[in-house]
Amino acid sequence: MRDSPATAKQKAKLILATDGKGFEAENLVDGETIACDYPDFHNYFGFFLPLAGITTIKQIRENAFDTV
């Protein structure tokens, strides 16, 4: 998907792949990747913040937040 002309044409920022068991994603802007079991990808929400226009530093994305 990374080398697809359609990916470049659409100016994709992320590419995602799953087989229903595993989940992989790559940020095409900075090259950061994640790979995990599909049911656990919600634990990596910080990876997807750039889609909402939110920028963070890697240390913030990797630390869990406590919610009350």
N, C-alpha and C positions, 0 to 999 in steps of 0.2 A: 504494500500500500504506500510505503514511503516514496517509492520511485514512480508511482502512477502519475501520468499527466493530469488526470482528473483531480488528484490531491493538490497539485500545484495550481491548477486553474481555479479551484474553489478556495484557495488560500487557507487550507485546513491548518489548524493549530495543534490538533491532537489526532492521533489515530488509535483506534480501539479494536481489539480482537478478543473473541471468546468462543469456546466450544461448548459452553454451558457448564463446564467444570472448572476451567481456568479462565483467568482474565488478564490481559496485558494491555498496557497503554503507553504511548510515547508522546511526549511534548516535542513537537517539531521545531519549536522556537529555541529551546535550550538543550534538547537532547535527553532530558530526564526521562526515566522509564519506571514503570511499576509492573510487577507480576505477582499475582496472588490467586487463591482459590476464588471462584466467582462469588460465592456467598459472602466473602469477606471484603469485597472491593469498596464497600461503604466506609471502611476504616481508613481509606486513603482520600477522604473528601478534600483535603488540602491540595492535593495534586490537581484537582479540577477547578480551583478558585479562579485561575486566569480566564476561564470561560465566562465568568461573571464580571470580569474586569477588575478583579482583586489581585494585587500582587503581594507576595510575601517573600520572606527569606526561607531557605530550606529548613533551618532549625525550627521555625514556627510550624511549618507543615508537618514535620515529623513528630512533634510532641502532641500527645493527646490533651484535650481540654477537659477540665472538670466542669460539669454542669450541675446546677442545683435546682 
